[in-house]
Amino acid sequence: MSETLTVVSSHKSFGGWLKRYRHKSSTLGCDMTFAIYLPPKTARGEQVPALYWLSGLSCTDENFSQKAGAQRLAAELGIALVIPDTSPRGKDVPGDPDGAWDFGHGAGFYLNATREPWSRHYRMHDYVVHELPALVEKTFPVNGKRGISGHSMGGHGALVCALRNPGRYLSVSAFAPISNPMNCPWGEKAFSRYLGPDRATWREWDACALIAGATEKLPLLVDQGDADDFLASQLLPEALERAAAAAGHPLTLRRQPGYDHGYYFVSSFIDDHLRHHAQALLG
Ligand SMILES: N[C@@H](CCC(=O)N[C@@H](CSC=O)C(=O)NCC(=O)O)C(=O)O
């Protein structure tokens, strides 16, 4: 566990504070930046639950805090937002050999890679599930109640973190998740490199495969725009619907007419997701 946090920036927002920090991650073997939004309650000495947000391909911690508009309601509800980066970074961290945005830097897929040269640094699952919460919970006024959400690659990451770690999260939701990465081009590219060619090992990191064996039936809230350019080729929400139905796993999948993949879509429904999490985290 790294101990030193360096403040990158600090902005007052809706009576609370959005702060960005840099720290050395022992899990990832590189410096990482994350953001935390602390609602006004925390300045009055109260501890609050935390919603972890996992962003999508090509993002940093800043896409969500700048575009989703989550701070207003998080301030009102009294929920902290914790926003990690989407991959390990730095000159020593290998990226996509061709410089593509769907693999490597900005595209860690929230899994623990098992193949060289990726396995040294690409351990985003352990970072977001273990190292970052431990750091956050010992540093900031949060009470250990956790929810998790995300978008696209990060929406799938949120589902996987919850499904793999029963008891660790009280709530989960996703926006336009890459629902079944084993069976779409983005997922096949990433999994074949991070995990190698044996598709049996991919099942440990695929939400549709994990749902079948889930011991905890945490209700899943998923929003999906029906004008999303990636819907049919990459996102495959119907695979999630089938897997949830087969396993008897509670899933609310809302198809939102006319919405595309971007943050105009996320910001339109973020309040519903915050209220979904608030029910479990504050109830
Ligand atoms: N940078 C790429 C576009 C990549 C893209 O659309 N990324 C999405 C997530 S896709 C699945 O994980 C995203 O969230 N983008 C950030 C944003 O702020 O919209 C390109 O330039 O084409």
The ligand as an ORCA input file, in Angstrom:
! r2SCAN-3c Opt
* xyz 0 1
  N     -11.622      8.195    -28.184
  C     -12.312      7.474    -29.211
  C     -13.737      7.216    -28.760
  C     -13.791      6.207    -27.670
  C     -15.098      6.255    -26.940
  O     -16.150      6.449    -27.499
  N     -14.996      6.055    -25.643
  C     -16.167      6.073    -24.813
  C     -16.238      4.787    -24.072
  S     -16.346      3.434    -25.208
  C     -16.329      2.033    -24.231
  O     -15.725      1.829    -23.272
  C     -16.097      7.252    -23.866
  O     -16.565      7.200    -22.750
  N     -15.490      8.324    -24.349
  C     -15.210      9.495    -23.539
  C     -16.186     10.611    -23.639
  O     -15.964     11.599    -22.914
  O     -17.178     10.512    -24.396
  C     -12.318      8.281    -30.446
  O     -11.689      9.309    -30.393
  O     -12.937      7.853    -31.416
*
